[in-house]
Amino acid sequence: MLTKETKERIQSLYRECIKAMELRPRLGQRVMIAEIAKALGNVHEGDKGERDNNAGIAVVEAGTGTGKTLAYLIAALPVAMERERKLLISTATVALQEQILDKDLPALKKHISLPFNYALAKGRGRYLCLVKLDKALQHLSGMLATVDLFEQTPEEKDRALYEDMLSQYASGGWDGDRDRWPDEIEHSQWSHLTATHRECSNRRCQHFNNCSFYKARAAMEEADIIVANHDLVLADLSLGGGAVLPAPDKTIYVFDEGHHLADKALNHFRLDMGVRSTRQWLKQLEKLFDQFIAQAGMPVSIMHSMREAPEHIRTLTQSVSLLWPMVMDLLGERDRLRFEFGHAPDSLKDLLTTMKAPLQPVLQCLDKLNDLLQKSLDPKEEPEVARDVAESWQAPVGIMLARAEQLSEALSWLAAAEAEGELPVARWLNKTPFGDDWDIIMSASPISVAEQLRRNLWSRCYGAVLTSATLTALNSFNTLRWEAGLPDWATYERVASPFNYPELGELEVVQLASDPKSDSFEGDVQSWLKDNVDTTKGTLVLFSSRAQLEATRDFFIRDWYDILLSQGYLPKGEIVRRHKERIDKGEGSLIFGLASFAEGIDLPGEYVTHVVIVKIPFAVPDDPIQAAISEWMESRGRNPFMELTLPAASIRLIQACGRLIRKESDQGRISILDKRLVSHRYGRLLLDSLPPFRRI
């Protein structure tokens, strides 16, 4: 239970914020604060300070305008600091992360009497590696003789950039964070400058004390609040927790935009294996062993492993050569083939299984070689190879080891067979571009991450808050419970938006002559837009199909050239900037956007007074994971449309409608050009889930 002092502290901090920030007290905000504080306060600690009871997880759907960021900060921060835990705020989008870091936290720190520090957590790939930068400059100066295994040496045109980076980092003008460099950095430029965890030699690195990544980690240790994203949290949990972020039992998590957590986790646990890319990697691996032995000789401690490795690599290469015609034959003329219930043909599984035997000794050899090189970098250890050799080879060997580990895991998932009664794994083949040619990717993914989240997150964390404006689907938390694996004892609360929707906006379901499945729908949409969009105002048109967006853009580009901004033709940030600039000048502006414009875009007031939703945002029907889930549900007599497809569409539709009213003074109209909302029985369920706009 919360102590009396903690309750009073939370109440006092809220009053301070309301007064100092000149905010209007909101009932929903107070309810949210109370629910979160109560859930966290019910956590009981064991002898070692860990949570040892079924409490501490609060799920709060907070309607637009609730002020949920302030609510969860005021509720959770005092509890976290009192119990010596880190408060970790995780978002799904960069836009919200930037808002929290640049606006919400500075304002809170300025206006409340509780002192706190905060820091941004990013993955290693966002930070400069001084070893890699030094190697890139040596390559360009002709000082590094080692042949690049990946045939992607730094380019001469980037020399000035790399030299400028070194100068700026040395002088303290830049902290090594990619996102803080003043200009855009291309992936091809940055890829030479950052290290994966397998490439990093940690404390054995000569630059460890001046490393931008470890400096950022040190700042996190001093922070009371850490801001991260869902991908980084999931990556850290998959490494056991505490690898980059604080350990789960030392952390109170807040998952803002929490409705994305399960989808992010599904993508995180997906495994891919490209046939041609694997063959290319095996060639590079063979080259690595040849070049290493030529330069460093055969280390005595791993002589046996290194002598046998080339033969195992050749065996793997032969298997991959047999794999290509097999998957080509399976695919035929298709671009994608999903295996029913995840059952790949026995011939394919057998071939993949045979690859595991020769891969294992190669993996072990790389692991031993990586360990040998790491030790040779340590001044406290007796080196088995010269330090300059270890410095030169540690990174490429680390990359190869990571790739071998990924391949081993992918083979296990692709060749496995689930036991009777277990959830199936989605498995499929997909044709994809590869250089100037194409490759066939074999993929495997769980159809549910509920168990992984239960085991790695919910059962281990000290406490957690899951929040968003859209956590319920069709007015129920059931879909979220199933997808995210939330425990039965978690607390659930819905906090209504303070907005008076009937007074602020109107919603119309436009009954075009055709429905979205008709060939004439595209033309009907274009005709309606031409007659009903006020080109002197701010309008957002949301499409579910890129093809339809592009076709509609092409139709209007001549007449609306000066006012039309389309996703896919300009960066998202630039579209928003130009749109606001035109509206600020009193001119009209029109945005054509896809799913990413239906969520996370904040265009209040006159920036958007009309939102047009072209059709119900159902998921793409050929998505292999969604298709596998539907197949499994149907096999158990369940209805995937009602349990999966419709709830997901409901959340997307609510998010899209949420682009209209962003402040209590906003006004406008929503037009949905999909008559299935009134002609189909499920339409009523979708409409009843939307904010209570005035219907016209």
Secondary structure, 3 states (H helix, E strand, C coil): CCCHHHHHHHHHHHHHHHHHCCCCCCHHHHHHHHHHHHHHHCCCECCCCCECCCCCEEEEEECCCCCHHHHHHHHHHHHHHHCCCEEEEEECCHHHHHHHHHHHHHHHHHHCCCCCCEEECCCHHHECCHHHHHHHHHHHHCCCCCCCCCCCCCCHHHHHHHHHHHHHHHHCCCCCEHHHCCCCCCHHHHCCCCCCCCCCCHHHCCCHHHCHHHHHHHHHHHCCEEEEEHHHHHHHHHCCCCCCCCCHHHEEEEECCHHHHHHHHHHHHCEEEEHHHHHHHHHHHHHHHHHHHHHHCCCHHHHHHHHHHHHHHHHHHHHHHHHHHHHHHHHCCCCEEECHHHCCCHHHHHHHHHHHHHHHHHHHHHHHHHHHHHHHHCCCCCCCCCHHHHHHHHHHHHHHHHHHHHHHHHHHHHHCCCCCCCCCEEEEEEEEEECCEEEEEEEEEECCCHHHHHHHHHCCCCEEEEEECCCCECCECHHHHHHHCCCCCCEEEEECCCCCHHHHEEEEECCCCCCCCCCCHHHHHHHHHHHHCCCCCEEEEECCCHHHHHHHHHHHCCCCCCCEEEECCECHHHHHHHHHHHHHCCCCEEEEECHHHCCCCCCCHHHCCEEEECCCCCCCCCCHHHHHHHHHHHHCCCCHHHHHHHHHHHHHHHHHHCCCCCCCCCCEEEEECCCHHHHCHHHHHHHHHCCCCEEC
